[in-house]
Amino acid sequence: MKFNLVTKTGHLLQTLGLDKLLLNSGSVFIRRAFGLALSFIWVLAITNLFGAETYGLVALGQIVVSFVGMLFCLGLDTAIIKLGATKKHFNQGTFQSDFVKKSLIIIVVSSLLGSLLLFLFRDWLAVTVFKNQQFTNYILLISYFSFLFILHKTTVGFLTVQNKFKRYGNYFYFLPNLLILIFVLLIYYLELPSFYIMAGYLCAFGILGVILLFQILQIPRNSTNTISFSSLLKLSTPMMMSSAFLFISNWTDTFMLGAMVSKEDLGIYNVTYKLATIALVVIAAVNTVLAPRIAELYDSNKIGQIYKEVQKATKIITYITVPIVLVLLLFRGPLLRLFGNEFDRGEITLIVIALGLLFNALSGSVGQVLNMTKHQNQLRNFTLVSAVFNVVLNYFLIQDLGILGAAIASLVSNIIFNGLSILYIKRKLGFYTFINLKELKI
């Protein structure tokens, strides 16, 4: 009897109840993997063509862009997914309310305000906060083009509401990194100043954001319902605050390293962190599919089904993440040396960061569960606690241990955030988001 690997694998996935979720998230995962590979290629291009210090500045610019995008998006990127998953606002490919239109109006005003503030305070941020005069040019370009990044951030998530996961994977992961690589190479061969990389980075997202905007404008409207600006902001603001505190908790290390260590060390840390985040590839792909599904089930009061979906998701995350982390730990030296011999100094840092992100992955999709089940205020509180711990730990540990201290602070804050979220979900919804050892048996 022939052993059909595809058939056996399909039966196994059906037995575990993972086949449907894998089918939906698989295309996102593949594109996420290709996008991650491209991101490593453009990082390699920057470190080899422009040097570790330039990449340190670019990485710092990425963090500023992410923070600005998260802050001035006002949580509407998440709120759009939550509202779009309910029939009252979006049903069978037709808008049932004006929630997207009003969200975009808020985004335009908010992003212009953010750009103005960056422009006015660019020198103060570069010199006083980050202690690097060269960074002024980066912030200036961010002030010019950040609205493009925010547009992309707001529009791309709506593809998941429409179940267009392949397109989402292309527009969120694959195409931006491909365009960034093209811009990096163009800047090098045209001998333009290295800070132009920041403009290329933002334009890569902006081009796709404009395309997505026109696609949304083509969706039919049956605006029988309406939502006020105040209701939108009441829903989205706690989500924005959760994102902000989680962002601070996750990126405090980079901000504080940017002010406390050399830009070369910052570049080494960011390459190390980027390698470690390979462990999050699966959870990012699964969460893309899981978020609108949880919102839909919660809207129908199907808590038991939410538990089943979350358990399926965590199984996939666990089975794939553990081997990825083992590879990172075993081959950390050769992987880091791909970026240059000086990156060898990040080996121990990589171990600590990878363990922290492993705990994050194995904890399950806690943020998605809380945000999509009307517990966004509690999520905000947990992220605030985690952020405070991270800032305090980074301040003391970086002084003594440098980039290793930042990695330890990141590990501890990850444990605090996920631990609090897991216990709260168990108390309010009656289930754990992680799987126990019995669930791991096949």
WOKA-V450112 format. One record per pair of residues at least 6 apart in sequence whose C-alpha atoms are under 6 Angstrom apart, sorted by the first residue. I is the first residue (numbers start at 1). GAP is how many residues later the second one is. Records with the same first field share a line. If there is no record, write none. Layout:
I = GAP  GAP
//
This chain:
13 = 6
18 = 294
25 = 260  261  264
27 = 139
28 = 141  257
29 = 256
31 = 138  143
32 = 141
35 = 138  139  142
38 = 139
39 = 138
42 = 139
44 = 295
47 = 8
52 = 212  215
53 = 210  211
55 = 212
56 = 207  210  211
69 = 81
72 = 38  39
74 = 163  166
75 = 161  162  164  165
76 = 160
77 = 77
79 = 157
81 = 77
82 = 213
84 = 6  77
85 = 76  207  211
86 = 210
89 = 7  8
90 = 6
94 = 126  127
95 = 126  127
96 = 126  127  128  129
97 = 126  128  129
98 = 128
111 = 36
115 = 28
118 = 25
119 = 21  24
122 = 14  17
123 = 13
126 = 6  7  9  10
127 = 6
130 = 128  129
138 = 57
141 = 58
148 = 58
149 = 53  56  57
151 = 58
152 = 57
159 = 9
176 = 28  29
179 = 25
180 = 21  24
183 = 17
184 = 13
238 = 138  139
239 = 137
241 = 139
242 = 138  141
245 = 138  139  142
246 = 137
248 = 139
249 = 137  138  141
253 = 153
268 = 75
272 = 78
276 = 78
279 = 42
282 = 35
283 = 34
291 = 77
294 = 12
295 = 77
314 = 50
318 = 44
336 = 7  8
337 = 6
349 = 55  58
352 = 55
353 = 54
356 = 55
363 = 71
364 = 69  70
370 = 6
382 = 35
386 = 27  31
390 = 19  23
393 = 16
394 = 12  15
397 = 8
398 = 7  8
426 = 6
//
